Structure formats: C-alpha cells, structure tokens
C-alpha cells in the first residue's frame, strides 16, 4: 500500500507544481500573505516522508541548475531534490559551492551556516573555500564524511 501511495504521489507532483504556480500567480497577497506550497495540492503525499529533505532545498537546487552553478558530480540527488521543489519559493542564496562540497540553502546559524550538505569523501574533515554565487567566498570546515558521497539535511559548517 505504501509503495502504491508513493507512486501516486510521484505521479501527481508535476500537476501539483503547475497548480502551485498558477495559484501563486492568482493569489491576492492581501488575503493570503504566504505563498502556496506543493504540499497544499498533494493529495497522496505519504505520511512518512521524513526521508525527503525540505522543499526549500529542492528549490535551491533548481535555482543553482538554472544559473549553472550546480556541479555535475552532485547530480545523483538532483531528481529527488527537483521532485520536492516548491516552484513558488525563490531562495535568497541558493548555495555555497566548493570543488567537492555544496551547502544548499545556507542559513546563518549561531556560529556558522546550516543547510543541506552534499559532499564527496575528499572534503571530509577539510577546510574548503565556498563561493556564494555572488562573487564572495568564505572558508568553512566540512565535517567527517562517512561514505564516498553524502547528502544530509541540517548540517552546520563552521568557519
């Protein structure tokens, strides 16, 4: 039953994304301040979708692909990220990119930056120069990477 529901959910995502886009175009900000999300139009969304990251990370990945900053080595997780993207959401900063690590949708945390980390094993326990896509760069420490490549949500990188 779970597999069937997941299949229905995956099948409805393109229609739900189009519906969100149309609904947000017609939305009156005075009546509804917040933009519609894909979850508002997903009828078959599985209850246990905790294995999927937040839709903000999918939106950030789509923005990076659009501007050409999403590295080819990270495309292994792009299909899943694009399937959960909220087309009505545009992130301020899509991501920080280094040669072997990406921090999607970075948000300033108490002492560093928090986001979805996509990284190769070569970045494990290393300090990397990350570009923000706006001409600035910063040095951040990547934590231990326990496999060849990872994609983990809510990881904080510290200067």
N, C-alpha and C positions, 0 to 999 in steps of 0.2 A: 504494500500500500504506500509506504514511504517513497519508494522508487517511482511509483506512478505519479504521486503528488509532485515530486521533484521534476519529473518530466513535463508535467502540465505547467508548472511554474516557469521552467526554462522556455517553454513554448510561448508563454504569454508575455515574456519580457519585452520583445520588440514592440508589441501593441501597447503595453503599459508605458514604455518610454515615449512613444508617439503621443499617447494620451496626456502624459505629464507635460510634454512640450506644448501641446495645444491648450491645455488647461492653464498653464502659466502665462501663455500669450493673452488669454482672455481674462485672467484674474484681475480683479479690482483690488489694488493694494490697500485701499481704504476699508474694504470689507474683510479681506483676508490678508493680513500682513505677511505671513510666512508663505513661501512658495510651496507648491505641491511637491510631493516626493513620489518616487516609483512605488513605494510601499502602499501609498494611498489607492493605487489602481492594480495591485497584485492580489488576486483573489485566491491563488493556490500556493502562496508563499508557505513553505514548510515551517512548522513551529520551531524546529531545531535548526536554525540557520546560523548558529553561532560559529560554525566553521568558516563562514564567509566574512570578510572584513567589512567595515562600514562603507556605505556608498560614497562617502567623501573621498576615499582612496581610489575608487573606480573613476570618479570624476577627475581627480588629479592625474591619473594615468592617461585618460583620454586627452586632457589638455596638453600633456607632455608629448604624446604621439602627434597631436595636431601641430605643435610648434617644432617638432623634430628633435626634441631633447631626450626622448625615451631610448635608452641604449638597446641595441639588438639582443645582447646576451640576456636581458631581462624579459624577453617576450614570452617565456614559458608560462608566466602567470597573467599575461595580458587578457586572455579570453575570459577568465574568471573575473578580473577587475572590470572589464568593459561590460560584463553582464549585470553587474550590480551598480553601475554608474548612475547617478542622478543627473539627467540632462539639463535640469533647471538650475544646477549648482555650479558656479564657477569659483574655483579656489583662488585666494589671493596669491599665494605662492604654491605652484604645483608640486615642486620637489627640489631637493638638493641632489646633485649628481656628482659622483666621482668615477674614477676609472673602473671600479669593481663594487660599487655600492650606491644605492639610491635611498633617500628618505622621502617617501611620498607624503604629501600634505603636511609639511613640518609646521608645528605649532610651538611657540616659545614656551618652555616649561621652566620650573624654578631655577635650574642650573644649566639647562641645555635645550635641545629640541626634540620633540616627541612626534612620532609618525609611524608609518608602515615601512619597515626596513626590508629592502630586497638587497641581498649581498652574496658575493662569492666567498668561498673559503679563504681566498688570498687576502681579503680585507680583515680577517679575524685578528682581534687584538692589535689593530693598527690604527694610526692616526692618518686620516685622509683629508685632502683638500676637496671640499664640496663647492660646486658652483650653484648659485641660486637661479640662474637663467636670466638675471637682470644685470649681469656684469660684475657682481660681487662674489667673493668666495670666503669660506671660513674653514678652519681646521677643526675636525670633530673626531673623537675616538670611537671606533667601531668595536662592539663587544665581541666575545668569543662566538665564532660560527661553528656549530657542531656537525654540519654536513657540508657537502660540496657547494650547495646554494640554498638560501633560505628566503622566505617571505613571511615576516612576522609583524603583527599589528601591535601598536602601542609600545614601541621601543624608544627609549630616550638615549640620544647621543650627546656626549658632553664634550666641551672644548678642551 
